[in-house]
Amino acid sequence: MTEINQKADFDVQLGKNMRLLALFYTSWCPFCRRFMKIFKENSGKKMFDMILCVKLDDYSNPIWEDYSIENVPTVIFFEKGKAVKRIDGKAGLGLSKSQLIGLLDNC
């Protein structure tokens, strides 16, 4: 599992990896901090070429807009560089383990 925070680094990984799972989060979000443990414990149960944690602490980061991220945490599965499945955190709730498992079961 790799952590990045720059769009250029994300684009490189997206271009290099056929099956990529990305968690988009911020360090100041309590729901992200809670979900990080769940993500790390469960994301490795499926075969991905790369698993990324994309830290979006800077609101000027273009990734927010490029991938229509309105709430964190958000998890997106990319195949051949294209977003094919995603789960978006809900404001005031975040994401749950069952939501992540549901996404992983369909990747």
Biopython code that builds the backbone (N, CA, C, O; Angstrom):
import numpy as np
from Bio.PDB.StructureBuilder import StructureBuilder

atoms = [
    (1, "MET", "N", (0.849, -1.162, 0.000)),
    (1, "MET", "CA", (0.000, 0.000, 0.000)),
    (1, "MET", "C", (0.903, 1.236, 0.000)),
    (1, "MET", "O", (1.825, 1.353, 0.807)),
    (2, "THR", "N", (0.617, 2.139, -0.914)),
    (2, "THR", "CA", (1.426, 3.324, -1.101)),
    (2, "THR", "C", (0.594, 4.567, -0.817)),
    (2, "THR", "O", (-0.592, 4.613, -1.146)),
    (3, "GLU", "N", (1.211, 5.572, -0.208)),
    (3, "GLU", "CA", (0.523, 6.838, 0.031)),
    (3, "GLU", "C", (1.096, 7.904, -0.879)),
    (3, "GLU", "O", (2.312, 8.037, -1.014)),
    (4, "ILE", "N", (0.201, 8.668, -1.507)),
    (4, "ILE", "CA", (0.607, 9.786, -2.360)),
    (4, "ILE", "C", (-0.304, 10.978, -2.070)),
    (4, "ILE", "O", (-1.347, 10.834, -1.432)),
    (5, "ASN", "N", (0.103, 12.159, -2.547)),
    (5, "ASN", "CA", (-0.762, 13.326, -2.386)),
    (5, "ASN", "C", (-0.698, 14.284, -3.572)),
    (5, "ASN", "O", (-1.287, 15.364, -3.529)),
    (6, "GLN", "N", (0.002, 13.903, -4.613)),
    (6, "GLN", "CA", (0.144, 14.751, -5.799)),
    (6, "GLN", "C", (-0.552, 14.119, -6.997)),
    (6, "GLN", "O", (-0.480, 12.906, -7.197)),
    (7, "LYS", "N", (-1.223, 14.942, -7.790)),
    (7, "LYS", "CA", (-1.922, 14.450, -8.976)),
    (7, "LYS", "C", (-0.961, 13.776, -9.951)),
    (7, "LYS", "O", (-1.300, 12.749, -10.539)),
    (8, "ALA", "N", (0.226, 14.337, -10.127)),
    (8, "ALA", "CA", (1.195, 13.752, -11.058)),
    (8, "ALA", "C", (1.562, 12.329, -10.634)),
    (8, "ALA", "O", (1.662, 11.441, -11.481)),
    (9, "ASP", "N", (1.763, 12.104, -9.342)),
    (9, "ASP", "CA", (2.078, 10.764, -8.846)),
    (9, "ASP", "C", (0.902, 9.812, -9.049)),
    (9, "ASP", "O", (1.083, 8.647, -9.402)),
    (10, "PHE", "N", (-0.299, 10.325, -8.822)),
    (10, "PHE", "CA", (-1.491, 9.499, -9.025)),
    (10, "PHE", "C", (-1.620, 9.107, -10.497)),
    (10, "PHE", "O", (-1.890, 7.948, -10.813)),
    (11, "ASP", "N", (-1.428, 10.065, -11.388)),
    (11, "ASP", "CA", (-1.529, 9.786, -12.826)),
    (11, "ASP", "C", (-0.514, 8.741, -13.272)),
    (11, "ASP", "O", (-0.826, 7.897, -14.111)),
    (12, "VAL", "N", (0.699, 8.788, -12.720)),
    (12, "VAL", "CA", (1.728, 7.798, -13.052)),
    (12, "VAL", "C", (1.245, 6.408, -12.639)),
    (12, "VAL", "O", (1.318, 5.467, -13.429)),
    (13, "GLN", "N", (0.758, 6.276, -11.416)),
    (13, "GLN", "CA", (0.291, 4.976, -10.928)),
    (13, "GLN", "C", (-0.907, 4.477, -11.727)),
    (13, "GLN", "O", (-1.014, 3.285, -12.018)),
    (14, "LEU", "N", (-1.796, 5.382, -12.074)),
    (14, "LEU", "CA", (-2.971, 5.023, -12.862)),
    (14, "LEU", "C", (-2.567, 4.493, -14.236)),
    (14, "LEU", "O", (-3.185, 3.561, -14.751)),
    (15, "GLY", "N", (-1.538, 5.084, -14.824)),
    (15, "GLY", "CA", (-1.061, 4.644, -16.136)),
    (15, "GLY", "C", (-0.289, 3.338, -16.088)),
    (15, "GLY", "O", (-0.275, 2.592, -17.067)),
    (16, "LYS", "N", (0.356, 3.050, -14.962)),
    (16, "LYS", "CA", (1.195, 1.853, -14.838)),
    (16, "LYS", "C", (0.432, 0.606, -14.413)),
    (16, "LYS", "O", (0.873, -0.507, -14.702)),
    (17, "ASN", "N", (-0.685, 0.761, -13.745)),
    (17, "ASN", "CA", (-1.353, -0.379, -13.111)),
    (17, "ASN", "C", (-2.713, -0.672, -13.728)),
    (17, "ASN", "O", (-3.568, 0.207, -13.841)),
    (18, "MET", "N", (-2.891, -1.922, -14.120)),
    (18, "MET", "CA", (-4.124, -2.358, -14.767)),
    (18, "MET", "C", (-5.316, -2.291, -13.807)),
    (18, "MET", "O", (-6.392, -1.819, -14.174)),
    (19, "ARG", "N", (-5.113, -2.768, -12.578)),
    (19, "ARG", "CA", (-6.180, -2.801, -11.554)),
    (19, "ARG", "C", (-5.677, -2.047, -10.320)),
    (19, "ARG", "O", (-4.780, -2.507, -9.614)),
    (20, "LEU", "N", (-6.273, -0.887, -10.083)),
    (20, "LEU", "CA", (-5.811, -0.029, -9.000)),
    (20, "LEU", "C", (-6.988, 0.315, -8.087)),
    (20, "LEU", "O", (-8.066, 0.679, -8.555)),
    (21, "LEU", "N", (-6.766, 0.195, -6.794)),
    (21, "LEU", "CA", (-7.759, 0.570, -5.796)),
    (21, "LEU", "C", (-7.221, 1.774, -5.044)),
    (21, "LEU", "O", (-6.093, 1.745, -4.552)),
    (22, "ALA", "N", (-8.018, 2.835, -4.950)),
    (22, "ALA", "CA", (-7.554, 4.060, -4.309)),
    (22, "ALA", "C", (-8.535, 4.526, -3.243)),
    (22, "ALA", "O", (-9.742, 4.602, -3.471)),
    (23, "LEU", "N", (-7.985, 4.834, -2.077)),
    (23, "LEU", "CA", (-8.731, 5.473, -0.999)),
    (23, "LEU", "C", (-8.342, 6.942, -1.000)),
    (23, "LEU", "O", (-7.165, 7.278, -0.867)),
    (24, "PHE", "N", (-9.321, 7.812, -1.149)),
    (24, "PHE", "CA", (-9.112, 9.247, -1.098)),
    (24, "PHE", "C", (-9.550, 9.714, 0.287)),
    (24, "PHE", "O", (-10.673, 9.448, 0.715)),
    (25, "TYR", "N", (-8.646, 10.419, 0.990)),
    (25, "TYR", "CA", (-8.934, 10.791, 2.372)),
    (25, "TYR", "C", (-8.221, 12.085, 2.737)),
    (25, "TYR", "O", (-7.389, 12.591, 1.983)),
    (26, "THR", "N", (-8.564, 12.612, 3.916)),
    (26, "THR", "CA", (-7.838, 13.737, 4.487)),
    (26, "THR", "C", (-7.391, 13.345, 5.885)),
    (26, "THR", "O", (-8.025, 12.519, 6.542)),
    (27, "SER", "N", (-6.294, 13.944, 6.334)),
    (27, "SER", "CA", (-5.760, 13.593, 7.651)),
    (27, "SER", "C", (-6.606, 14.165, 8.791)),
    (27, "SER", "O", (-6.580, 13.637, 9.903)),
    (28, "TRP", "N", (-7.344, 15.225, 8.528)),
    (28, "TRP", "CA", (-8.125, 15.882, 9.572)),
    (28, "TRP", "C", (-9.542, 15.324, 9.727)),
    (28, "TRP", "O", (-10.261, 15.732, 10.639)),
    (29, "CYS", "N", (-9.947, 14.423, 8.876)),
    (29, "CYS", "CA", (-11.312, 13.879, 8.898)),
    (29, "CYS", "C", (-11.397, 12.695, 9.879)),
    (29, "CYS", "O", (-10.688, 11.705, 9.701)),
    (30, "PRO", "N", (-12.252, 12.783, 10.909)),
    (30, "PRO", "CA", (-12.356, 11.671, 11.860)),
    (30, "PRO", "C", (-12.904, 10.401, 11.218)),
    (30, "PRO", "O", (-12.554, 9.297, 11.635)),
    (31, "PHE", "N", (-13.753, 10.546, 10.217)),
    (31, "PHE", "CA", (-14.313, 9.371, 9.534)),
    (31, "PHE", "C", (-13.239, 8.679, 8.688)),
    (31, "PHE", "O", (-13.237, 7.455, 8.552)),
    (32, "CYS", "N", (-12.332, 9.472, 8.125)),
    (32, "CYS", "CA", (-11.217, 8.910, 7.360)),
    (32, "CYS", "C", (-10.268, 8.145, 8.277)),
    (32, "CYS", "O", (-9.821, 7.048, 7.942)),
    (33, "ARG", "N", (-9.966, 8.725, 9.426)),
    (33, "ARG", "CA", (-9.056, 8.059, 10.373)),
    (33, "ARG", "C", (-9.642, 6.720, 10.823)),
    (33, "ARG", "O", (-8.918, 5.731, 10.937)),
    (34, "ARG", "N", (-10.936, 6.689, 11.076)),
    (34, "ARG", "CA", (-11.591, 5.439, 11.488)),
    (34, "ARG", "C", (-11.575, 4.428, 10.334)),
    (34, "ARG", "O", (-11.309, 3.245, 10.546)),
    (35, "PHE", "N", (-11.859, 4.895, 9.125)),
    (35, "PHE", "CA", (-11.963, 3.999, 7.972)),
    (35, "PHE", "C", (-10.608, 3.493, 7.499)),
    (35, "PHE", "O", (-10.533, 2.418, 6.904)),
    (36, "MET", "N", (-9.536, 4.239, 7.746)),
    (36, "MET", "CA", (-8.194, 3.850, 7.282)),
    (36, "MET", "C", (-7.846, 2.439, 7.768)),
    (36, "MET", "O", (-7.344, 1.627, 6.991)),
    (37, "LYS", "N", (-8.103, 2.146, 9.022)),
    (37, "LYS", "CA", (-7.807, 0.820, 9.565)),
    (37, "LYS", "C", (-8.620, -0.254, 8.830)),
    (37, "LYS", "O", (-8.087, -1.304, 8.470)),
    (38, "ILE", "N", (-9.889, 0.010, 8.614)),
    (38, "ILE", "CA", (-10.761, -0.927, 7.896)),
    (38, "ILE", "C", (-10.227, -1.155, 6.487)),
    (38, "ILE", "O", (-10.168, -2.291, 6.018)),
    (39, "PHE", "N", (-9.842, -0.085, 5.818)),
    (39, "PHE", "CA", (-9.327, -0.179, 4.456)),
    (39, "PHE", "C", (-8.053, -1.012, 4.408)),
    (39, "PHE", "O", (-7.918, -1.893, 3.559)),
    (40, "LYS", "N", (-7.122, -0.741, 5.311)),
    (40, "LYS", "CA", (-5.853, -1.471, 5.324)),
    (40, "LYS", "C", (-6.047, -2.950, 5.634)),
    (40, "LYS", "O", (-5.350, -3.794, 5.071)),
    (41, "GLU", "N", (-6.977, -3.273, 6.515)),
    (41, "GLU", "CA", (-7.219, -4.669, 6.886)),
    (41, "GLU", "C", (-7.920, -5.465, 5.794)),
    (41, "GLU", "O", (-7.759, -6.684, 5.730)),
    (42, "ASN", "N", (-8.690, -4.812, 4.938)),
    (42, "ASN", "CA", (-9.536, -5.540, 3.989)),
    (42, "ASN", "C", (-9.156, -5.388, 2.522)),
    (42, "ASN", "O", (-9.501, -6.255, 1.719)),
    (43, "SER", "N", (-8.467, -4.333, 2.146)),
    (43, "SER", "CA", (-8.198, -4.095, 0.730)),
    (43, "SER", "C", (-7.245, -5.121, 0.124)),
    (43, "SER", "O", (-7.292, -5.359, -1.083)),
    (44, "GLY", "N", (-6.396, -5.724, 0.921)),
    (44, "GLY", "CA", (-5.444, -6.706, 0.411)),
    (44, "GLY", "C", (-6.042, -8.083, 0.158)),
    (44, "GLY", "O", (-5.334, -8.990, -0.280)),
    (45, "LYS", "N", (-7.318, -8.253, 0.424)),
    (45, "LYS", "CA", (-7.963, -9.559, 0.249)),
    (45, "LYS", "C", (-8.318, -9.848, -1.204)),
    (45, "LYS", "O", (-8.678, -10.976, -1.543)),
    (46, "LYS", "N", (-8.220, -8.846, -2.056)),
    (46, "LYS", "CA", (-8.455, -9.015, -3.492)),
    (46, "LYS", "C", (-7.156, -8.698, -4.220)),
    (46, "LYS", "O", (-6.275, -8.029, -3.680)),
    (47, "MET", "N", (-7.051, -9.181, -5.439)),
    (47, "MET", "CA", (-5.841, -8.948, -6.220)),
    (47, "MET", "C", (-5.937, -7.620, -6.983)),
    (47, "MET", "O", (-6.767, -7.452, -7.876)),
    (48, "PHE", "N", (-5.075, -6.702, -6.606)),
    (48, "PHE", "CA", (-4.939, -5.435, -7.305)),
    (48, "PHE", "C", (-3.467, -5.267, -7.645)),
    (48, "PHE", "O", (-2.599, -5.751, -6.919)),
    (49, "ASP", "N", (-3.184, -4.582, -8.750)),
    (49, "ASP", "CA", (-1.798, -4.294, -9.095)),
    (49, "ASP", "C", (-1.220, -3.242, -8.150)),
    (49, "ASP", "O", (-0.019, -3.231, -7.878)),
    (50, "MET", "N", (-2.097, -2.350, -7.649)),
    (50, "MET", "CA", (-1.651, -1.295, -6.746)),
    (50, "MET", "C", (-2.818, -0.886, -5.854)),
    (50, "MET", "O", (-3.965, -0.797, -6.293)),
    (51, "ILE", "N", (-2.488, -0.642, -4.590)),
    (51, "ILE", "CA", (-3.449, -0.090, -3.641)),
    (51, "ILE", "C", (-2.860, 1.221, -3.147)),
    (51, "ILE", "O", (-1.758, 1.255, -2.600)),
    (52, "LEU", "N", (-3.610, 2.305, -3.347)),
    (52, "LEU", "CA", (-3.118, 3.638, -2.998)),
    (52, "LEU", "C", (-3.977, 4.288, -1.925)),
    (52, "LEU", "O", (-5.191, 4.091, -1.872)),
    (53, "CYS", "N", (-3.332, 5.054, -1.085)),
    (53, "CYS", "CA", (-4.007, 5.969, -0.168)),
    (53, "CYS", "C", (-3.644, 7.365, -0.671)),
    (53, "CYS", "O", (-2.480, 7.765, -0.632)),
    (54, "VAL", "N", (-4.646, 8.097, -1.141)),
    (54, "VAL", "CA", (-4.420, 9.403, -1.746)),
    (54, "VAL", "C", (-4.858, 10.484, -0.755)),
    (54, "VAL", "O", (-6.050, 10.683, -0.522)),
    (55, "LYS", "N", (-3.884, 11.169, -0.185)),
    (55, "LYS", "CA", (-4.133, 12.187, 0.837)),
    (55, "LYS", "C", (-4.469, 13.519, 0.165)),
    (55, "LYS", "O", (-3.676, 14.059, -0.605)),
    (56, "LEU", "N", (-5.651, 14.031, 0.469)),
    (56, "LEU", "CA", (-6.147, 15.244, -0.178)),
    (56, "LEU", "C", (-6.295, 16.401, 0.803)),
    (56, "LEU", "O", (-7.333, 17.063, 0.812)),
    (57, "ASP", "N", (-5.298, 16.656, 1.616)),
    (57, "ASP", "CA", (-5.403, 17.715, 2.615)),
    (57, "ASP", "C", (-5.485, 19.116, 2.006)),
    (57, "ASP", "O", (-5.999, 20.036, 2.642)),
    (58, "ASP", "N", (-4.996, 19.283, 0.809)),
    (58, "ASP", "CA", (-5.006, 20.587, 0.152)),
    (58, "ASP", "C", (-6.219, 20.680, -0.776)),
    (58, "ASP", "O", (-6.331, 19.920, -1.738)),
    (59, "TYR", "N", (-7.122, 21.613, -0.485)),
    (59, "TYR", "CA", (-8.326, 21.752, -1.316)),
    (59, "TYR", "C", (-8.020, 22.217, -2.730)),
    (59, "TYR", "O", (-8.886, 22.125, -3.601)),
    (60, "SER", "N", (-6.827, 22.709, -2.982)),
    (60, "SER", "CA", (-6.479, 23.112, -4.344)),
    (60, "SER", "C", (-5.986, 21.927, -5.177)),
    (60, "SER", "O", (-5.698, 22.080, -6.364)),
    (61, "ASN", "N", (-5.889, 20.745, -4.558)),
    (61, "ASN", "CA", (-5.458, 19.557, -5.287)),
    (61, "ASN", "C", (-6.499, 19.250, -6.376)),
    (61, "ASN", "O", (-7.677, 19.078, -6.062)),
    (62, "PRO", "N", (-6.085, 19.180, -7.642)),
    (62, "PRO", "CA", (-7.040, 18.957, -8.737)),
    (62, "PRO", "C", (-7.737, 17.594, -8.685)),
    (62, "PRO", "O", (-8.735, 17.398, -9.379)),
    (63, "ILE", "N", (-7.252, 16.676, -7.905)),
    (63, "ILE", "CA", (-7.884, 15.353, -7.808)),
    (63, "ILE", "C", (-9.318, 15.476, -7.293)),
    (63, "ILE", "O", (-10.192, 14.712, -7.705)),
    (64, "TRP", "N", (-9.567, 16.442, -6.388)),
    (64, "TRP", "CA", (-10.936, 16.647, -5.881)),
    (64, "TRP", "C", (-11.917, 16.775, -7.049)),
    (64, "TRP", "O", (-12.949, 16.106, -7.094)),
    (65, "GLU", "N", (-11.566, 17.647, -7.982)),
    (65, "GLU", "CA", (-12.463, 17.926, -9.100)),
    (65, "GLU", "C", (-12.384, 16.851, -10.180)),
    (65, "GLU", "O", (-13.408, 16.439, -10.725)),
    (66, "ASP", "N", (-11.177, 16.399, -10.486)),
    (66, "ASP", "CA", (-10.998, 15.414, -11.564)),
    (66, "ASP", "C", (-11.821, 14.148, -11.336)),
    (66, "ASP", "O", (-12.297, 13.538, -12.293)),
    (67, "TYR", "N", (-11.992, 13.751, -10.072)),
    (67, "TYR", "CA", (-12.718, 12.513, -9.771)),
    (67, "TYR", "C", (-14.008, 12.769, -8.998)),
    (67, "TYR", "O", (-14.559, 11.864, -8.371)),
    (68, "SER", "N", (-14.480, 14.013, -9.050)),
    (68, "SER", "CA", (-15.760, 14.402, -8.437)),
    (68, "SER", "C", (-15.871, 13.927, -6.988)),
    (68, "SER", "O", (-16.882, 13.352, -6.586)),
    (69, "ILE", "N", (-14.833, 14.171, -6.225)),
    (69, "ILE", "CA", (-14.839, 13.769, -4.819)),
    (69, "ILE", "C", (-15.453, 14.904, -4.009)),
    (69, "ILE", "O", (-14.885, 15.991, -3.898)),
    (70, "GLU", "N", (-16.613, 14.627, -3.454)),
    (70, "GLU", "CA", (-17.313, 15.632, -2.661)),
    (70, "GLU", "C", (-17.180, 15.364, -1.173)),
    (70, "GLU", "O", (-17.203, 16.300, -0.373)),
    (71, "ASN", "N", (-17.043, 14.114, -0.792)),
    (71, "ASN", "CA", (-16.878, 13.726, 0.606)),
    (71, "ASN", "C", (-15.766, 12.702, 0.713)),
    (71, "ASN", "O", (-15.528, 11.921, -0.208)),
    (72, "VAL", "N", (-15.095, 12.717, 1.842)),
    (72, "VAL", "CA", (-14.088, 11.708, 2.137)),
    (72, "VAL", "C", (-14.523, 10.965, 3.385)),
    (72, "VAL", "O", (-15.199, 11.543, 4.236)),
    (73, "PRO", "N", (-14.158, 9.720, 3.515)),
    (73, "PRO", "CA", (-13.381, 8.935, 2.561)),
    (73, "PRO", "C", (-14.207, 8.525, 1.338)),
    (73, "PRO", "O", (-15.428, 8.381, 1.407)),
    (74, "THR", "N", (-13.512, 8.345, 0.237)),
    (74, "THR", "CA", (-14.088, 7.805, -0.993)),
    (74, "THR", "C", (-13.121, 6.743, -1.508)),
    (74, "THR", "O", (-11.906, 6.935, -1.478)),
    (75, "VAL", "N", (-13.661, 5.632, -1.977)),
    (75, "VAL", "CA", (-12.842, 4.554, -2.531)),
    (75, "VAL", "C", (-13.261, 4.349, -3.984)),
    (75, "VAL", "O", (-14.447, 4.215, -4.287)),
    (76, "ILE", "N", (-12.267, 4.328, -4.880)),
    (76, "ILE", "CA", (-12.548, 4.120, -6.305)),
    (76, "ILE", "C", (-11.668, 2.990, -6.824)),
    (76, "ILE", "O", (-10.467, 2.942, -6.560)),
    (77, "PHE", "N", (-12.292, 2.085, -7.566)),
    (77, "PHE", "CA", (-11.581, 1.008, -8.250)),
    (77, "PHE", "C", (-11.409, 1.422, -9.709)),
    (77, "PHE", "O", (-12.379, 1.753, -10.390)),
    (78, "PHE", "N", (-10.158, 1.400, -10.179)),
    (78, "PHE", "CA", (-9.816, 1.763, -11.549)),
    (78, "PHE", "C", (-9.363, 0.515, -12.290)),
    (78, "PHE", "O", (-8.608, -0.301, -11.761)),
    (79, "GLU", "N", (-9.830, 0.382, -13.509)),
    (79, "GLU", "CA", (-9.387, -0.701, -14.371)),
    (79, "GLU", "C", (-8.962, -0.089, -15.702)),
    (79, "GLU", "O", (-9.734, 0.612, -16.356)),
    (80, "LYS", "N", (-7.729, -0.364, -16.085)),
    (80, "LYS", "CA", (-7.142, 0.199, -17.304)),
    (80, "LYS", "C", (-7.247, 1.726, -17.314)),
    (80, "LYS", "O", (-7.510, 2.329, -18.355)),
    (81, "GLY", "N", (-7.039, 2.341, -16.154)),
    (81, "GLY", "CA", (-7.032, 3.791, -16.049)),
    (81, "GLY", "C", (-8.393, 4.455, -15.924)),
    (81, "GLY", "O", (-8.473, 5.679, -15.818)),
    (82, "LYS", "N", (-9.447, 3.684, -15.936)),
    (82, "LYS", "CA", (-10.796, 4.246, -15.865)),
    (82, "LYS", "C", (-11.471, 3.852, -14.559)),
    (82, "LYS", "O", (-11.359, 2.710, -14.115)),
    (83, "ALA", "N", (-12.168, 4.795, -13.948)),
    (83, "ALA", "CA", (-12.931, 4.518, -12.731)),
    (83, "ALA", "C", (-14.137, 3.661, -13.102)),
    (83, "ALA", "O", (-14.968, 4.074, -13.911)),
    (84, "VAL", "N", (-14.236, 2.464, -12.510)),
    (84, "VAL", "CA", (-15.343, 1.570, -12.859)),
    (84, "VAL", "C", (-16.297, 1.305, -11.698)),
    (84, "VAL", "O", (-17.462, 0.973, -11.918)),
    (85, "LYS", "N", (-15.818, 1.449, -10.475)),
    (85, "LYS", "CA", (-16.679, 1.264, -9.300)),
    (85, "LYS", "C", (-16.200, 2.204, -8.210)),
    (85, "LYS", "O", (-15.008, 2.493, -8.106)),
    (86, "ARG", "N", (-17.146, 2.683, -7.389)),
    (86, "ARG", "CA", (-16.764, 3.577, -6.319)),
    (86, "ARG", "C", (-17.795, 3.575, -5.201)),
    (86, "ARG", "O", (-18.966, 3.251, -5.399)),
    (87, "ILE", "N", (-17.317, 3.945, -4.025)),
    (87, "ILE", "CA", (-18.199, 4.218, -2.898)),
    (87, "ILE", "C", (-17.760, 5.556, -2.320)),
    (87, "ILE", "O", (-16.576, 5.791, -2.077)),
    (88, "ASP", "N", (-18.726, 6.411, -2.110)),
    (88, "ASP", "CA", (-18.453, 7.750, -1.600)),
    (88, "ASP", "C", (-18.898, 7.852, -0.154)),
    (88, "ASP", "O", (-19.980, 7.393, 0.212)),
    (89, "GLY", "N", (-18.048, 8.459, 0.664)),
    (89, "GLY", "CA", (-18.412, 8.696, 2.046)),
    (89, "GLY", "C", (-19.604, 9.633, 2.127)),
    (89, "GLY", "O", (-19.783, 10.503, 1.275)),
    (90, "LYS", "N", (-20.397, 9.453, 3.133)),
    (90, "LYS", "CA", (-21.540, 10.324, 3.385)),
    (90, "LYS", "C", (-21.135, 11.346, 4.446)),
    (90, "LYS", "O", (-20.479, 10.997, 5.428)),
    (91, "ALA", "N", (-21.520, 12.592, 4.252)),
    (91, "ALA", "CA", (-21.203, 13.647, 5.217)),
    (91, "ALA", "C", (-21.745, 13.257, 6.591)),
    (91, "ALA", "O", (-22.919, 12.916, 6.732)),
    (92, "GLY", "N", (-20.895, 13.310, 7.577)),
    (92, "GLY", "CA", (-21.297, 12.982, 8.937)),
    (92, "GLY", "C", (-21.345, 11.501, 9.247)),
    (92, "GLY", "O", (-21.644, 11.122, 10.380)),
    (93, "LEU", "N", (-21.054, 10.638, 8.255)),
    (93, "LEU", "CA", (-21.094, 9.188, 8.454)),
    (93, "LEU", "C", (-19.836, 8.470, 7.980)),
    (93, "LEU", "O", (-19.414, 7.489, 8.592)),
    (94, "GLY", "N", (-19.238, 8.947, 6.905)),
    (94, "GLY", "CA", (-18.074, 8.266, 6.348)),
    (94, "GLY", "C", (-18.469, 7.018, 5.589)),
    (94, "GLY", "O", (-19.489, 7.000, 4.899)),
    (95, "LEU", "N", (-17.666, 5.972, 5.714)),
    (95, "LEU", "CA", (-17.905, 4.684, 5.069)),
    (95, "LEU", "C", (-17.808, 3.575, 6.107)),
    (95, "LEU", "O", (-17.167, 3.735, 7.146)),
    (96, "SER", "N", (-18.450, 2.452, 5.814)),
    (96, "SER", "CA", (-18.427, 1.319, 6.733)),
    (96, "SER", "C", (-17.662, 0.144, 6.120)),
    (96, "SER", "O", (-17.381, 0.116, 4.922)),
    (97, "LYS", "N", (-17.340, -0.806, 6.966)),
    (97, "LYS", "CA", (-16.676, -2.023, 6.508)),
    (97, "LYS", "C", (-17.560, -2.764, 5.512)),
    (97, "LYS", "O", (-17.059, -3.270, 4.508)),
    (98, "SER", "N", (-18.852, -2.839, 5.765)),
    (98, "SER", "CA", (-19.746, -3.574, 4.865)),
    (98, "SER", "C", (-19.801, -2.912, 3.484)),
    (98, "SER", "O", (-19.917, -3.606, 2.474)),
    (99, "GLN", "N", (-19.720, -1.585, 3.433)),
    (99, "GLN", "CA", (-19.688, -0.913, 2.133)),
    (99, "GLN", "C", (-18.411, -1.269, 1.370)),
    (99, "GLN", "O", (-18.449, -1.523, 0.166)),
    (100, "LEU", "N", (-17.283, -1.287, 2.079)),
    (100, "LEU", "CA", (-16.018, -1.645, 1.436)),
    (100, "LEU", "C", (-16.049, -3.083, 0.949)),
    (100, "LEU", "O", (-15.642, -3.361, -0.179)),
    (101, "ILE", "N", (-16.520, -3.993, 1.773)),
    (101, "ILE", "CA", (-16.594, -5.409, 1.387)),
    (101, "ILE", "C", (-17.494, -5.558, 0.158)),
    (101, "ILE", "O", (-17.175, -6.316, -0.758)),
    (102, "GLY", "N", (-18.605, -4.844, 0.138)),
    (102, "GLY", "CA", (-19.492, -4.883, -1.027)),
    (102, "GLY", "C", (-18.792, -4.431, -2.301)),
    (102, "GLY", "O", (-18.977, -5.033, -3.359)),
    (103, "LEU", "N", (-17.996, -3.385, -2.207)),
    (103, "LEU", "CA", (-17.234, -2.915, -3.377)),
    (103, "LEU", "C", (-16.207, -3.961, -3.783)),
    (103, "LEU", "O", (-16.101, -4.308, -4.959)),
    (104, "LEU", "N", (-15.455, -4.462, -2.817)),
    (104, "LEU", "CA", (-14.403, -5.433, -3.125)),
    (104, "LEU", "C", (-14.973, -6.702, -3.739)),
    (104, "LEU", "O", (-14.339, -7.299, -4.609)),
    (105, "ASP", "N", (-16.140, -7.122, -3.311)),
    (105, "ASP", "CA", (-16.767, -8.333, -3.849)),
    (105, "ASP", "C", (-17.147, -8.152, -5.313)),
    (105, "ASP", "O", (-17.325, -9.140, -6.026)),
    (106, "ASN", "N", (-17.276, -6.924, -5.771)),
    (106, "ASN", "CA", (-17.671, -6.650, -7.147)),
    (106, "ASN", "C", (-16.527, -6.162, -8.028)),
    (106, "ASN", "O", (-16.761, -5.685, -9.139)),
    (107, "CYS", "N", (-15.302, -6.275, -7.546)),
    (107, "CYS", "CA", (-14.133, -5.847, -8.338)),
    (107, "CYS", "C", (-13.459, -7.047, -8.983)),
    (107, "CYS", "O", (-12.461, -6.890, -9.686)),
]
sb = StructureBuilder()
sb.init_structure("model")
sb.init_model(0)
sb.init_chain("A")
sb.init_seg("    ")
for serial, (resi, resn, name, xyz) in enumerate(atoms, 1):
    if name == "N":
        sb.init_residue(resn, " ", resi, " ")
    sb.init_atom(name, np.array(xyz, "f"), 0.0, 1.0, " ", f" {name:<3s}", serial, name[0])
structure = sb.get_structure()
